[in-house]
Amino acid sequence: MEGYLESAATGIAAAAAVDRLLRKKPPLAFPRRTVIGSLAHYLANADARGFAPINAMIGILPELPEDALDVAALKKSGGAKGLKAAKRSALRDVALAEMKRFMDDALCGGHGI
């Protein structure tokens, strides 16, 4: 990972994973639609020969489903910039909702991080 935030987040996730392993609890996988889940996905699936550090950014999140946005209306109202802003906003909203759901399940759903 590259960057302080990314290093801290992956370190916390690794520490939680080791703690769960030592307590013989099943591992938790951060959802792919969260930034930490996408960082983990990148690390697990990167080609070792071409590996490069990566920062947390909206571009590492999976694409939205095609029907998630009204692309034609967004292009008409705000052009390419409006569409890009709407995509970023939707990706952010999905990532935050996924992380909230994951944390609620992990902390309150009996998983106990």
N, CA, C and O atoms as CSV, one atom per row, in Angstrom:
chain,resi,resn,atom,element,x,y,z
A,1,MET,N,N,0.838,-1.166,0.000
A,1,MET,CA,C,0.000,0.000,0.000
A,1,MET,C,C,0.883,1.229,0.000
A,1,MET,O,O,2.019,1.217,0.474
A,2,GLU,N,N,0.330,2.265,-0.538
A,2,GLU,CA,C,1.058,3.517,-0.587
A,2,GLU,C,C,0.203,4.551,0.143
A,2,GLU,O,O,-0.991,4.669,-0.131
A,3,GLY,N,N,0.786,5.281,1.045
A,3,GLY,CA,C,0.060,6.316,1.762
A,3,GLY,C,C,-0.219,5.923,3.206
A,3,GLY,O,O,-0.315,4.742,3.541
A,4,TYR,N,N,-0.345,6.937,4.050
A,4,TYR,CA,C,-0.563,6.708,5.474
A,4,TYR,C,C,-1.923,6.083,5.749
A,4,TYR,O,O,-2.019,5.117,6.506
A,5,LEU,N,N,-2.968,6.620,5.143
A,5,LEU,CA,C,-4.317,6.103,5.374
A,5,LEU,C,C,-4.422,4.648,4.937
A,5,LEU,O,O,-4.969,3.813,5.657
A,6,GLU,N,N,-3.894,4.351,3.756
A,6,GLU,CA,C,-3.961,2.996,3.224
A,6,GLU,C,C,-3.190,2.021,4.104
A,6,GLU,O,O,-3.658,0.916,4.379
A,7,SER,N,N,-2.012,2.436,4.541
A,7,SER,CA,C,-1.188,1.579,5.399
A,7,SER,C,C,-1.857,1.342,6.747
A,7,SER,O,O,-1.857,0.222,7.256
A,8,ALA,N,N,-2.425,2.395,7.321
A,8,ALA,CA,C,-3.113,2.246,8.606
A,8,ALA,C,C,-4.336,1.339,8.468
A,8,ALA,O,O,-4.553,0.457,9.299
A,9,ALA,N,N,-5.125,1.550,7.433
A,9,ALA,CA,C,-6.339,0.743,7.241
A,9,ALA,C,C,-6.009,-0.727,7.028
A,9,ALA,O,O,-6.648,-1.598,7.619
A,10,THR,N,N,-5.023,-1.010,6.196
A,10,THR,CA,C,-4.681,-2.412,5.950
A,10,THR,C,C,-4.020,-3.029,7.180
A,10,THR,O,O,-4.179,-4.225,7.427
A,11,GLY,N,N,-3.291,-2.245,7.945
A,11,GLY,CA,C,-2.702,-2.748,9.184
A,11,GLY,C,C,-3.763,-3.113,10.206
A,11,GLY,O,O,-3.665,-4.145,10.870
A,12,ILE,N,N,-4.773,-2.269,10.332
A,12,ILE,CA,C,-5.878,-2.557,11.252
A,12,ILE,C,C,-6.634,-3.803,10.796
A,12,ILE,O,O,-6.982,-4.657,11.611
A,13,ALA,N,N,-6.884,-3.903,9.497
A,13,ALA,CA,C,-7.581,-5.084,8.963
A,13,ALA,C,C,-6.755,-6.349,9.197
A,13,ALA,O,O,-7.305,-7.392,9.549
A,14,ALA,N,N,-5.439,-6.260,9.002
A,14,ALA,CA,C,-4.569,-7.425,9.225
A,14,ALA,C,C,-4.557,-7.813,10.704
A,14,ALA,O,O,-4.606,-8.997,11.035
A,15,ALA,N,N,-4.492,-6.825,11.587
A,15,ALA,CA,C,-4.500,-7.109,13.024
A,15,ALA,C,C,-5.817,-7.773,13.439
A,15,ALA,O,O,-5.816,-8.715,14.231
A,16,ALA,N,N,-6.934,-7.283,12.904
A,16,ALA,CA,C,-8.236,-7.895,13.211
A,16,ALA,C,C,-8.288,-9.328,12.694
A,16,ALA,O,O,-8.851,-10.207,13.347
A,17,ALA,N,N,-7.700,-9.564,11.521
A,17,ALA,CA,C,-7.690,-10.920,10.951
A,17,ALA,C,C,-6.870,-11.875,11.816
A,17,ALA,O,O,-7.291,-13.005,12.062
A,18,VAL,N,N,-5.711,-11.429,12.275
A,18,VAL,CA,C,-4.865,-12.270,13.134
A,18,VAL,C,C,-5.570,-12.537,14.461
A,18,VAL,O,O,-5.558,-13.661,14.961
A,19,ASP,N,N,-6.184,-11.497,15.027
A,19,ASP,CA,C,-6.920,-11.663,16.280
A,19,ASP,C,C,-8.020,-12.710,16.130
A,19,ASP,O,O,-8.180,-13.577,16.989
A,20,ARG,N,N,-8.771,-12.625,15.046
A,20,ARG,CA,C,-9.853,-13.591,14.818
A,20,ARG,C,C,-9.289,-14.991,14.610
A,20,ARG,O,O,-9.864,-15.965,15.093
A,21,LEU,N,N,-8.194,-15.100,13.913
A,21,LEU,CA,C,-7.553,-16.399,13.684
A,21,LEU,C,C,-7.125,-17.023,15.011
A,21,LEU,O,O,-7.360,-18.208,15.250
A,22,LEU,N,N,-6.500,-16.227,15.868
A,22,LEU,CA,C,-6.047,-16.725,17.166
A,22,LEU,C,C,-7.216,-17.138,18.060
A,22,LEU,O,O,-7.089,-18.048,18.880
A,23,ARG,N,N,-8.352,-16.463,17.896
A,23,ARG,CA,C,-9.537,-16.812,18.687
A,23,ARG,C,C,-10.398,-17.860,17.994
A,23,ARG,O,O,-11.516,-18.145,18.424
A,24,LYS,N,N,-9.867,-18.429,16.918
A,24,LYS,CA,C,-10.545,-19.484,16.149
A,24,LYS,C,C,-11.923,-19.050,15.650
A,24,LYS,O,O,-12.879,-19.826,15.651
A,25,LYS,N,N,-11.997,-17.788,15.224
A,25,LYS,CA,C,-13.220,-17.251,14.631
A,25,LYS,C,C,-13.030,-17.183,13.124
A,25,LYS,O,O,-11.902,-17.060,12.647
A,26,PRO,N,N,-14.113,-17.260,12.376
A,26,PRO,CA,C,-13.978,-17.181,10.916
A,26,PRO,C,C,-13.484,-15.799,10.483
A,26,PRO,O,O,-13.780,-14.797,11.133
A,27,PRO,N,N,-12.743,-15.753,9.401
A,27,PRO,CA,C,-12.235,-14.455,8.930
A,27,PRO,C,C,-13.365,-13.573,8.413
A,27,PRO,O,O,-14.410,-14.058,7.979
A,28,LEU,N,N,-13.131,-12.291,8.472
A,28,LEU,CA,C,-14.061,-11.324,7.901
A,28,LEU,C,C,-13.447,-10.795,6.612
A,28,LEU,O,O,-12.258,-10.480,6.566
A,29,ALA,N,N,-14.240,-10.703,5.595
A,29,ALA,CA,C,-13.780,-10.131,4.331
A,29,ALA,C,C,-14.512,-8.812,4.115
A,29,ALA,O,O,-15.741,-8.768,4.063
A,30,PHE,N,N,-13.743,-7.747,3.992
A,30,PHE,CA,C,-14.355,-6.454,3.723
A,30,PHE,C,C,-15.029,-6.508,2.356
A,30,PHE,O,O,-14.469,-7.073,1.416
A,31,PRO,N,N,-16.213,-5.933,2.232
A,31,PRO,CA,C,-16.923,-5.973,0.953
A,31,PRO,C,C,-16.111,-5.327,-0.168
A,31,PRO,O,O,-15.448,-4.311,0.043
A,32,ARG,N,N,-16.167,-5.911,-1.337
A,32,ARG,CA,C,-15.420,-5.432,-2.507
A,32,ARG,C,C,-15.814,-4.010,-2.876
A,32,ARG,O,O,-15.000,-3.273,-3.432
A,33,ARG,N,N,-17.041,-3.612,-2.578
A,33,ARG,CA,C,-17.500,-2.267,-2.938
A,33,ARG,C,C,-17.054,-1.199,-1.941
A,33,ARG,O,O,-17.452,-0.041,-2.067
A,34,THR,N,N,-16.234,-1.566,-0.952
A,34,THR,CA,C,-15.629,-0.576,-0.058
A,34,THR,C,C,-14.190,-0.360,-0.508
A,34,THR,O,O,-13.617,-1.209,-1.192
A,35,VAL,N,N,-13.611,0.757,-0.131
A,35,VAL,CA,C,-12.232,1.038,-0.541
A,35,VAL,C,C,-11.279,0.020,0.075
A,35,VAL,O,O,-10.389,-0.477,-0.615
A,36,ILE,N,N,-11.443,-0.302,1.357
A,36,ILE,CA,C,-10.541,-1.287,1.977
A,36,ILE,C,C,-10.718,-2.662,1.335
A,36,ILE,O,O,-9.746,-3.397,1.166
A,37,GLY,N,N,-11.948,-3.010,0.979
A,37,GLY,CA,C,-12.185,-4.269,0.277
A,37,GLY,C,C,-11.557,-4.277,-1.107
A,37,GLY,O,O,-11.032,-5.298,-1.550
A,38,SER,N,N,-11.609,-3.142,-1.788
A,38,SER,CA,C,-10.988,-3.046,-3.112
A,38,SER,C,C,-9.466,-3.059,-3.017
A,38,SER,O,O,-8.797,-3.620,-3.885
A,39,LEU,N,N,-8.914,-2.446,-1.970
A,39,LEU,CA,C,-7.463,-2.516,-1.764
A,39,LEU,C,C,-7.039,-3.962,-1.517
A,39,LEU,O,O,-6.041,-4.424,-2.070
A,40,ALA,N,N,-7.795,-4.670,-0.690
A,40,ALA,CA,C,-7.484,-6.080,-0.421
A,40,ALA,C,C,-7.605,-6.910,-1.695
A,40,ALA,O,O,-6.786,-7.794,-1.947
A,41,HIS,N,N,-8.621,-6.623,-2.490
A,41,HIS,CA,C,-8.800,-7.336,-3.760
A,41,HIS,C,C,-7.601,-7.090,-4.680
A,41,HIS,O,O,-7.105,-8.016,-5.322
A,42,TYR,N,N,-7.146,-5.858,-4.738
A,42,TYR,CA,C,-5.984,-5.524,-5.567
A,42,TYR,C,C,-4.753,-6.305,-5.101
A,42,TYR,O,O,-4.038,-6.888,-5.916
A,43,LEU,N,N,-4.512,-6.315,-3.805
A,43,LEU,CA,C,-3.348,-7.033,-3.272
A,43,LEU,C,C,-3.423,-8.527,-3.556
A,43,LEU,O,O,-2.421,-9.151,-3.905
A,44,ALA,N,N,-4.605,-9.093,-3.406
A,44,ALA,CA,C,-4.773,-10.533,-3.596
A,44,ALA,C,C,-4.706,-10.950,-5.059
A,44,ALA,O,O,-4.387,-12.101,-5.359
A,45,ASN,N,N,-5.000,-10.032,-5.970
A,45,ASN,CA,C,-5.101,-10.395,-7.378
A,45,ASN,C,C,-4.084,-9.723,-8.291
A,45,ASN,O,O,-4.114,-9.935,-9.503
A,46,ALA,N,N,-3.190,-8.921,-7.734
A,46,ALA,CA,C,-2.204,-8.223,-8.565
A,46,ALA,C,C,-1.175,-9.205,-9.122
A,46,ALA,O,O,-0.827,-10.196,-8.480
A,47,ASP,N,N,-0.707,-8.913,-10.307
A,47,ASP,CA,C,0.351,-9.700,-10.936
A,47,ASP,C,C,1.677,-9.306,-10.279
A,47,ASP,O,O,2.056,-8.135,-10.305
A,48,ALA,N,N,2.370,-10.260,-9.701
A,48,ALA,CA,C,3.614,-9.979,-8.970
A,48,ALA,C,C,4.662,-9.314,-9.857
A,48,ALA,O,O,5.448,-8.497,-9.377
A,49,ARG,N,N,4.683,-9.650,-11.132
A,49,ARG,CA,C,5.698,-9.073,-12.030
A,49,ARG,C,C,5.453,-7.602,-12.303
A,49,ARG,O,O,6.404,-6.844,-12.489
A,50,GLY,N,N,4.211,-7.188,-12.332
A,50,GLY,CA,C,3.913,-5.796,-12.630
A,50,GLY,C,C,3.337,-5.059,-11.446
A,50,GLY,O,O,2.701,-4.017,-11.608
A,51,PHE,N,N,3.555,-5.594,-10.248
A,51,PHE,CA,C,2.948,-5.010,-9.055
A,51,PHE,C,C,3.453,-3.596,-8.818
A,51,PHE,O,O,4.644,-3.315,-8.948
A,52,ALA,N,N,2.533,-2.717,-8.472
A,52,ALA,CA,C,2.868,-1.340,-8.110
A,52,ALA,C,C,2.001,-0.952,-6.920
A,52,ALA,O,O,0.837,-1.347,-6.848
A,53,PRO,N,N,2.557,-0.181,-5.984
A,53,PRO,CA,C,1.746,0.284,-4.856
A,53,PRO,C,C,0.545,1.081,-5.373
A,53,PRO,O,O,0.582,1.647,-6.466
A,54,ILE,N,N,-0.497,1.114,-4.580
A,54,ILE,CA,C,-1.714,1.812,-5.002
A,54,ILE,C,C,-2.260,2.618,-3.834
A,54,ILE,O,O,-2.113,2.235,-2.673
A,55,ASN,N,N,-2.884,3.727,-4.158
A,55,ASN,CA,C,-3.536,4.569,-3.159
A,55,ASN,C,C,-5.029,4.278,-3.126
A,55,ASN,O,O,-5.601,3.742,-4.075
A,56,ALA,N,N,-5.640,4.646,-2.010
A,56,ALA,CA,C,-7.097,4.590,-1.920
A,56,ALA,C,C,-7.649,5.676,-2.835
A,56,ALA,O,O,-7.306,6.850,-2.701
A,57,MET,N,N,-8.497,5.275,-3.757
A,57,MET,CA,C,-9.116,6.232,-4.677
A,57,MET,C,C,-10.411,5.631,-5.207
A,57,MET,O,O,-10.605,4.416,-5.182
A,58,ILE,N,N,-11.268,6.480,-5.673
A,58,ILE,CA,C,-12.580,6.044,-6.148
A,58,ILE,C,C,-12.453,5.105,-7.344
A,58,ILE,O,O,-13.324,4.265,-7.567
A,59,GLY,N,N,-11.388,5.239,-8.104
A,59,GLY,CA,C,-11.196,4.443,-9.308
A,59,GLY,C,C,-10.935,2.965,-9.064
A,59,GLY,O,O,-11.022,2.174,-10.003
A,60,ILE,N,N,-10.617,2.563,-7.832
A,60,ILE,CA,C,-10.379,1.137,-7.575
A,60,ILE,C,C,-11.666,0.389,-7.237
A,60,ILE,O,O,-11.678,-0.840,-7.164
A,61,LEU,N,N,-12.751,1.140,-7.030
A,61,LEU,CA,C,-14.032,0.505,-6.724
A,61,LEU,C,C,-14.624,-0.123,-7.981
A,61,LEU,O,O,-14.396,0.371,-9.085
A,62,PRO,N,N,-15.383,-1.207,-7.824
A,62,PRO,CA,C,-16.033,-1.816,-8.992
A,62,PRO,C,C,-17.001,-0.831,-9.649
A,62,PRO,O,O,-17.575,0.034,-8.987
A,63,GLU,N,N,-17.168,-0.981,-10.948
A,63,GLU,CA,C,-18.107,-0.135,-11.685
A,63,GLU,C,C,-19.526,-0.320,-11.149
A,63,GLU,O,O,-19.876,-1.377,-10.623
A,64,LEU,N,N,-20.314,0.708,-11.293
A,64,LEU,CA,C,-21.730,0.623,-10.941
A,64,LEU,C,C,-22.465,-0.199,-11.993
A,64,LEU,O,O,-22.040,-0.247,-13.147
A,65,PRO,N,N,-23.555,-0.841,-11.608
A,65,PRO,CA,C,-24.373,-1.514,-12.622
A,65,PRO,C,C,-24.847,-0.494,-13.665
A,65,PRO,O,O,-25.045,0.678,-13.343
A,66,GLU,N,N,-25.027,-0.934,-14.893
A,66,GLU,CA,C,-25.393,-0.020,-15.977
A,66,GLU,C,C,-26.674,0.751,-15.699
A,66,GLU,O,O,-26.816,1.892,-16.138
A,67,ASP,N,N,-27.600,0.150,-14.984
A,67,ASP,CA,C,-28.877,0.813,-14.729
A,67,ASP,C,C,-28.872,1.666,-13.456
A,67,ASP,O,O,-29.920,2.162,-13.042
A,68,ALA,N,N,-27.711,1.837,-12.837
A,68,ALA,CA,C,-27.639,2.587,-11.578
A,68,ALA,C,C,-27.837,4.085,-11.781
A,68,ALA,O,O,-28.323,4.772,-10.883
A,69,LEU,N,N,-27.469,4.593,-12.939
A,69,LEU,CA,C,-27.589,6.020,-13.225
A,69,LEU,C,C,-28.324,6.221,-14.540
A,69,LEU,O,O,-28.229,5.397,-15.450
A,70,ASP,N,N,-29.054,7.318,-14.631
A,70,ASP,CA,C,-29.684,7.692,-15.896
A,70,ASP,C,C,-28.648,8.493,-16.686
A,70,ASP,O,O,-28.625,9.722,-16.638
A,71,VAL,N,N,-27.799,7.776,-17.410
A,71,VAL,CA,C,-26.659,8.373,-18.105
A,71,VAL,C,C,-27.104,9.446,-19.089
A,71,VAL,O,O,-26.506,10.521,-19.135
A,72,ALA,N,N,-28.123,9.180,-19.864
A,72,ALA,CA,C,-28.576,10.145,-20.870
A,72,ALA,C,C,-29.006,11.457,-20.219
A,72,ALA,O,O,-28.644,12.535,-20.690
A,73,ALA,N,N,-29.775,11.367,-19.142
A,73,ALA,CA,C,-30.237,12.579,-18.462
A,73,ALA,C,C,-29.074,13.333,-17.834
A,73,ALA,O,O,-29.032,14.563,-17.875
A,74,LEU,N,N,-28.134,12.603,-17.255
A,74,LEU,CA,C,-26.984,13.263,-16.633
A,74,LEU,C,C,-26.114,13.961,-17.668
A,74,LEU,O,O,-25.648,15.075,-17.433
A,75,LYS,N,N,-25.892,13.322,-18.803
A,75,LYS,CA,C,-25.105,13.953,-19.869
A,75,LYS,C,C,-25.811,15.194,-20.390
A,75,LYS,O,O,-25.173,16.209,-20.672
A,76,LYS,N,N,-27.122,15.109,-20.515
A,76,LYS,CA,C,-27.898,16.238,-21.028
A,76,LYS,C,C,-27.853,17.413,-20.058
A,76,LYS,O,O,-27.717,18.563,-20.478
A,77,SER,N,N,-27.966,17.128,-18.769
A,77,SER,CA,C,-28.021,18.210,-17.785
A,77,SER,C,C,-26.655,18.762,-17.405
A,77,SER,O,O,-26.517,19.965,-17.182
A,78,GLY,N,N,-25.644,17.902,-17.329
A,78,GLY,CA,C,-24.354,18.397,-16.866
A,78,GLY,C,C,-23.179,18.029,-17.733
A,78,GLY,O,O,-22.033,18.302,-17.378
A,79,GLY,N,N,-23.446,17.416,-18.863
A,79,GLY,CA,C,-22.352,17.015,-19.743
A,79,GLY,C,C,-21.501,15.932,-19.108
A,79,GLY,O,O,-21.922,15.269,-18.160
A,80,ALA,N,N,-20.310,15.760,-19.636
A,80,ALA,CA,C,-19.398,14.721,-19.147
A,80,ALA,C,C,-19.006,14.966,-17.689
A,80,ALA,O,O,-18.875,14.020,-16.912
A,81,LYS,N,N,-18.819,16.236,-17.321
A,81,LYS,CA,C,-18.447,16.546,-15.930
A,81,LYS,C,C,-19.570,16.172,-14.971
A,81,LYS,O,O,-19.321,15.654,-13.882
A,82,GLY,N,N,-20.802,16.438,-15.380
A,82,GLY,CA,C,-21.947,16.083,-14.542
A,82,GLY,C,C,-22.073,14.584,-14.365
A,82,GLY,O,O,-22.385,14.104,-13.275
A,83,LEU,N,N,-21.830,13.841,-15.441
A,83,LEU,CA,C,-21.884,12.382,-15.381
A,83,LEU,C,C,-20.787,11.847,-14.471
A,83,LEU,O,O,-21.033,10.961,-13.653
A,84,LYS,N,N,-19.580,12.382,-14.611
A,84,LYS,CA,C,-18.451,11.930,-13.785
A,84,LYS,C,C,-18.723,12.209,-12.304
A,84,LYS,O,O,-18.471,11.361,-11.448
A,85,ALA,N,N,-19.236,13.399,-12.015
A,85,ALA,CA,C,-19.546,13.754,-10.624
A,85,ALA,C,C,-20.637,12.845,-10.063
A,85,ALA,O,O,-20.559,12.421,-8.910
A,86,ALA,N,N,-21.648,12.548,-10.870
A,86,ALA,CA,C,-22.732,11.672,-10.413
A,86,ALA,C,C,-22.222,10.260,-10.159
A,86,ALA,O,O,-22.624,9.624,-9.185
A,87,LYS,N,N,-21.337,9.762,-11.027
A,87,LYS,CA,C,-20.765,8.426,-10.827
A,87,LYS,C,C,-19.955,8.376,-9.540
A,87,LYS,O,O,-20.076,7.432,-8.759
A,88,ARG,N,N,-19.131,9.390,-9.322
A,88,ARG,CA,C,-18.321,9.430,-8.094
A,88,ARG,C,C,-19.203,9.474,-6.860
A,88,ARG,O,O,-18.951,8.777,-5.877
A,89,SER,N,N,-20.228,10.289,-6.919
A,89,SER,CA,C,-21.143,10.408,-5.787
A,89,SER,C,C,-21.848,9.081,-5.513
A,89,SER,O,O,-21.982,8.670,-4.360
A,90,ALA,N,N,-22.293,8.417,-6.568
A,90,ALA,CA,C,-22.974,7.128,-6.404
A,90,ALA,C,C,-22.016,6.068,-5.875
A,90,ALA,O,O,-22.391,5.281,-5.006
A,91,LEU,N,N,-20.783,6.034,-6.382
A,91,LEU,CA,C,-19.785,5.075,-5.889
A,91,LEU,C,C,-19.489,5.315,-4.411
A,91,LEU,O,O,-19.381,4.373,-3.627
A,92,ARG,N,N,-19.360,6.586,-4.044
A,92,ARG,CA,C,-19.114,6.940,-2.640
A,92,ARG,C,C,-20.270,6.481,-1.765
A,92,ARG,O,O,-20.055,5.885,-0.710
A,93,ASP,N,N,-21.497,6.758,-2.201
A,93,ASP,CA,C,-22.673,6.378,-1.418
A,93,ASP,C,C,-22.765,4.864,-1.239
A,93,ASP,O,O,-23.077,4.383,-0.150
A,94,VAL,N,N,-22.493,4.116,-2.305
A,94,VAL,CA,C,-22.524,2.651,-2.229
A,94,VAL,C,C,-21.441,2.158,-1.273
A,94,VAL,O,O,-21.699,1.295,-0.434
A,95,ALA,N,N,-20.224,2.704,-1.397
A,95,ALA,CA,C,-19.108,2.280,-0.539
A,95,ALA,C,C,-19.412,2.551,0.932
A,95,ALA,O,O,-19.166,1.700,1.786
A,96,LEU,N,N,-19.941,3.726,1.225
A,96,LEU,CA,C,-20.270,4.059,2.616
A,96,LEU,C,C,-21.384,3.165,3.157
A,96,LEU,O,O,-21.320,2.716,4.301
A,97,ALA,N,N,-22.400,2.909,2.342
A,97,ALA,CA,C,-23.496,2.035,2.778
A,97,ALA,C,C,-22.993,0.610,3.017
A,97,ALA,O,O,-23.378,-0.030,3.996
A,98,GLU,N,N,-22.134,0.115,2.124
A,98,GLU,CA,C,-21.564,-1.231,2.291
A,98,GLU,C,C,-20.713,-1.314,3.563
A,98,GLU,O,O,-20.788,-2.297,4.300
A,99,MET,N,N,-19.907,-0.284,3.813
A,99,MET,CA,C,-19.046,-0.290,4.997
A,99,MET,C,C,-19.887,-0.221,6.265
A,99,MET,O,O,-19.598,-0.911,7.243
A,100,LYS,N,N,-20.923,0.606,6.251
A,100,LYS,CA,C,-21.806,0.692,7.416
A,100,LYS,C,C,-22.470,-0.659,7.677
A,100,LYS,O,O,-22.516,-1.123,8.816
A,101,ARG,N,N,-22.979,-1.282,6.629
A,101,ARG,CA,C,-23.628,-2.590,6.766
A,101,ARG,C,C,-22.630,-3.625,7.290
A,101,ARG,O,O,-22.958,-4.418,8.172
A,102,PHE,N,N,-21.427,-3.611,6.749
A,102,PHE,CA,C,-20.385,-4.544,7.182
A,102,PHE,C,C,-20.045,-4.332,8.655
A,102,PHE,O,O,-19.965,-5.295,9.418
A,103,MET,N,N,-19.846,-3.085,9.058
A,103,MET,CA,C,-19.497,-2.797,10.452
A,103,MET,C,C,-20.652,-3.144,11.386
A,103,MET,O,O,-20.426,-3.680,12.471
A,104,ASP,N,N,-21.879,-2.848,10.981
A,104,ASP,CA,C,-23.033,-3.217,11.807
A,104,ASP,C,C,-23.085,-4.730,11.997
A,104,ASP,O,O,-23.301,-5.213,13.109
A,105,ASP,N,N,-22.888,-5.473,10.915
A,105,ASP,CA,C,-22.897,-6.939,11.003
A,105,ASP,C,C,-21.725,-7.447,11.833
A,105,ASP,O,O,-21.887,-8.333,12.672
A,106,ALA,N,N,-20.540,-6.880,11.594
A,106,ALA,CA,C,-19.332,-7.352,12.279
A,106,ALA,C,C,-19.375,-7.042,13.770
A,106,ALA,O,O,-18.964,-7.865,14.590
A,107,LEU,N,N,-19.866,-5.867,14.121
A,107,LEU,CA,C,-19.865,-5.465,15.526
A,107,LEU,C,C,-21.131,-5.897,16.260
A,107,LEU,O,O,-21.076,-6.252,17.437
A,108,CYS,N,N,-22.253,-5.869,15.580
A,108,CYS,CA,C,-23.525,-6.153,16.246
A,108,CYS,C,C,-24.143,-7.478,15.826
A,108,CYS,O,O,-25.079,-7.955,16.467
A,109,GLY,N,N,-23.641,-8.065,14.775
A,109,GLY,CA,C,-24.245,-9.283,14.260
A,109,GLY,C,C,-23.633,-10.547,14.810
A,109,GLY,O,O,-23.817,-11.627,14.249
A,110,GLY,N,N,-22.904,-10.422,15.909
A,110,GLY,CA,C,-22.341,-11.610,16.523
A,110,GLY,C,C,-20.947,-11.971,16.049
A,110,GLY,O,O,-20.340,-12.912,16.561
A,111,HIS,N,N,-20.428,-11.225,15.065
A,111,HIS,CA,C,-19.083,-11.547,14.581
A,111,HIS,C,C,-18.020,-11.046,15.558
A,111,HIS,O,O,-17.004,-11.706,15.776
A,112,GLY,N,N,-18.265,-9.877,16.141
A,112,GLY,CA,C,-17.338,-9.295,17.103
A,112,GLY,C,C,-15.912,-9.185,16.616
A,112,GLY,O,O,-15.095,-10.081,16.829
A,113,ILE,N,N,-15.627,-8.088,15.965
A,113,ILE,CA,C,-14.266,-7.883,15.443
A,113,ILE,C,C,-13.269,-7.939,16.572
A,113,ILE,O,O,-12.068,-7.790,16.343
